[in-house]
Amino acid sequence: MIIKSKKFYSKRGMEMVQVAILVAIAIGLGMLFRERIGEFITATFDNLMNTEF
């Protein structure tokens, strides 16, 4: 007979694991596309600074 611990099957624990996985994916994508994101932000702010309101 296997005793199941409530700690491993709680919804709160699973939600924390899901959040941790999503954060890890976001950090990984940020590191992977770091140069492109920087270029995009720089170009966007340059365009905003060059416009006249």
Secondary structure, 3 states (H helix, E strand, C coil): CCCCCHHHHCHHHHHHHHHHHHHHHHHHHHHHCHHHHHHHHHHHHHHHHHCCC
